[in-house]
Every structure is written in structure tokens, then in C-alpha cells.
Amino acid sequence: MKHYIIDGNNLIGKINFLHKMQQKDKQQSREKLAFMIDNYFHDKKVKVTIHFDGFKNLPIKLNQAKIVYSDSKSADDKIKNQIELDNNRKNLVVITSDNNIQEFARVCSCSIIKSEEFARTIQSKKHDDEKDIIEKMNNNIDEWEKLFDGDENKQL
């Protein structure tokens, strides 16, 4: 099973609205990113770990992903440690644009996805999901119109 290890702060920096949000409210930017990631992976059979620098604030409840806070260490060190301790590194996919983490992951035979590339992917998924919802709503309108034939006074 693939295991995605995500450098959360690095990814936030690659998503414009989250980067701006983080400057005002770090917790909210983390929550938004976590929910975007959880939504992206919701129908996939994978493990997902999101790493954030610093200490846990309010708990973020997710279905698919697990969040790891670095506490007094750096998230980079926690990510490297997780890679190092994994028994099947070929199944690891590390999402970061940090050159140091990328090089470490490469030496450990992990797959790497740059944060900016993954940011585009999860943002397009969100857009596609919104289009699907709008399409379903439009289909429901069509069904209601067929059912009631647009004439409210018509007897069934």
C-alpha cells in the first residue's frame, strides 16, 4: 500500500490562499489543507501522514490522513525519521519541495512529488468535485421539471 508523507507547511506555501491565510491564522490554514488532502484521498486505498512544524493546537478530525506535529523538533527531521524507520520505502511517496528532504527521500528509494505539482492536483480535484455537485444539482432540476412538467396546476 502506498504511503504518502506530506510536508504540510511546505505545501501550504505553494497554495496561494492557504499561504495568505497562514499569515493570519496558522490553525485555520492547517485545517483547510488537511481537509483538502483528506478529500483528495477519500476514495483511495493509501496511508497519508501530514507533518506540521510546531505544537498541536486544536485537534483536526480526519478520515483518511494522520497529522504529526514536530513539537520542539523540525518537521523535516520528523519526516526523515519516518522515512528511515519504514520497512518498505519503495511504497513511500514524499510530497515536498524542500531539497534536503527530496534528496534524503531519493537516497532511500522513495517516490517524490513536488509540493507545487501536488498543490495543482488537489486544487483541480476540488474544482472537479464542485463541477460534479453543480451538475448533479442541475440534473435534479431537470428531474423535477420532468416530474411536474413545469405546470404547478396540473393534476397527477
Secondary structure as GFF3:
##gff-version 3
##sequence-region A 1 156
A	DSSP	beta_strand	3	7	.	.	.	ID=ss1
A	DSSP	alpha_helix	8	12	.	.	.	ID=ss2
A	DSSP	alpha_helix	16	24	.	.	.	ID=ss3
A	DSSP	alpha_helix	26	41	.	.	.	ID=ss4
A	DSSP	beta_strand	47	52	.	.	.	ID=ss5
A	DSSP	beta_strand	65	69	.	.	.	ID=ss6
A	DSSP	alpha_helix	75	85	.	.	.	ID=ss7
A	DSSP	three_ten_helix	89	91	.	.	.	ID=ss8
A	DSSP	beta_strand	92	95	.	.	.	ID=ss9
A	DSSP	alpha_helix	99	107	.	.	.	ID=ss10
A	DSSP	beta_strand	111	113	.	.	.	ID=ss11
A	DSSP	alpha_helix	115	148	.	.	.	ID=ss12
###
